[in-house]
């Protein structure tokens, strides 16, 4: 044990919530929706832009919730 260290996995550092939220915007669909919102703002379609922005926020929050459920469903390692 002294030569190789303990027989356990290194624990991953917890990513802050705001970083996880921002990482949701790496998804191509999120990018397309944001570009559509910007175009809507440029052509002064305010209601369409607002709906698209709300849709991207809702989608990111749902994805965060799903990731949280997935992380909590994984049991801790008993042999570590």
Beta strands, then each sheet from edge to edge (+ up, - down):
end
